[in-house]
Amino acid sequence: MKIEQQHLSHSDLMAMEQRYRASLVNSLSGFKSVALIGTHSLSSKQTNLAIFNSLVHIGANPPYIGFISRPDQVERHTLQNILDTGYYTINHINESIYKQAHQTSARYTKDQSEFDATGLTPVYKENFEAPYVNESFIQLGVEFKEMVPLSINNTSLVIGRIVHVYFPSDCLKADGFIDPEQAQSITCSGLDSYHLTQRLARLSYAKPGTVATKIDENQNR
Amino acid sequence: MKIEQQHLSHSDLMAMEQRYRASLVNSLSGFKSVALIGTHSLSSKQTNLAIFNSLVHIGANPPYIGFISRPDQVERHTLQNILDTGYYTINHINESIYKQAHQTSARYTKDQSEFDATGLTPVYKENFEAPYVNESFIQLGVEFKEMVPLSINNTSLVIGRIVHVYFPSDCLKADGFIDPEQAQSITCSGLDSYHLTQRLARLSYAKPGTVATKIDENQNR
């Protein structure tokens, strides 16, 4: 089947109306890690919740996770709380809560909690200094480590160390894989499209001269 | 339904066997952007292809995309070629090529092209100085801009400017969204799990006091 391809150059992209370009360029990285980041303010413990679609694995040893923070109002509450308190939570999104999760991107004022506004439930666990989302099935407690300024466009890469992990017991496989599909986590694309997933396969560790085979999850347990 | 949750602390994570921890921590960011990065060497134009699951949107204006490069052998070929030539391609992965895409993670030697080893086809377009994957439906031509060292764990965030975009014509929506699901792009989780997607909905721009509604793709065209 021949697919008819369209081509856009850099100057085509730069000539676009701003929101059109934002929608288009946000599509180009494909499916993205999407999660809710929970924080509270230092003084009043006012809770805050914001959706981020720019999570990125930084390293496993020690366990570091990052996200890109943009210089805009919604995310500044999250970033300010992280810088002030040193802690935040990262909560996977499932089908039951994706509309509320999306709604946290509305520009609420600083004295209004997105938990209250969307009906999601903050929960504190193990004396950790940031609220988790009770309705989320995979929850991370994260300690702020470093904010790396990206001078190229005034965004920042915020890096934290994973200090607590909560997940459904039956989603942990014999080799350490915690299956986000089995945990009902969803993915997103562009600025506003949310997707369930359907596994093709897990593939064995790739070596030259051999063909990767499907990992049998039942053998793997 | 009550889901039985398991908890792991930071010290639990640090006590794990290294590959088990890598598998587990790589699961925690959920579904990830996964793509093939195509390059060639400066001197001999030897092509190189490597799978990356750490793509991240950096900005739309101008259009910047990033990925995390780890200090290991496979990725060094890609990084060295990018630094030498200044150009690379990012190619979405679809169901027809995900096994070959995974196979590019095998540790081939520097004089062996992953294109040849996996049977994927390099293609040059518009005089761009890096090979695209012909079997990929969404292809980006990227100009290297900046390597941001992450001293926390000796990885780097590699940032490039998107200078060419190729995509199936019918996947472009009226608001600029290029639908990766319609373009058959897949997502991944952990180190080795590949997934198709199934859209829940696109949701309208969120505003305080209103409820986000589903965007009707037909109206949207």
Interface residues (C-beta under 8 A of the other chain):
Chain A: I3 E4 Q5 Q6 H7 L8 S9 H10 L13 M14 M16 Q18 R19 Y20 R21 A22 S23 L24 V25 N26 S27 L28 S29 G30 F31 K32 S33 V34 A35 N53 S54 L55 V56 H57 I58 G59 A60 N61 P62 P63 Y64 I65 I68 R70 I90 H92 E95 Y98 K99 H102 Q103 T104 S105 A106 R107 Y108 Q112 A117 E126 F137 I138 L140 K145 E146 V148 L150 I152 N153 T155 L157 I159 R161 I162 V163 H164 V165 Y166 F167 P168 S169 D170 L172 D175 G176 F177 I178 D179 P180 E181 S185 I186 T187 S189 G190 L191 D192 S193 Y194 H195 L196 T197 Q198 R199 L200 A201 R202 L203 S204 Y205 A206 K207 P208 T210 V211 A212 I215
Chain B: I3 E4 Q5 Q6 H7 L8 S9 H10 L13 M14 M16 Q18 R19 Y20 R21 A22 S23 L24 V25 N26 S27 L28 S29 G30 F31 K32 S33 V34 A35 N53 S54 L55 V56 H57 I58 G59 A60 N61 P62 P63 Y64 I65 G66 I68 R70 I90 H92 E95 Y98 K99 H102 Q103 T104 S105 A106 R107 Y108 Q112 A117 E126 F137 I138 L140 K145 E146 V148 L150 I152 N153 T155 L157 I159 R161 I162 V163 H164 V165 Y166 F167 P168 S169 D170 L172 D175 G176 F177 I178 D179 P180 E181 S185 I186 T187 S189 G190 L191 D192 S193 Y194 H195 L196 T197 Q198 R199 L200 A201 R202 L203 S204 Y205 A206 K207 P208 T210 V211 A212 I215
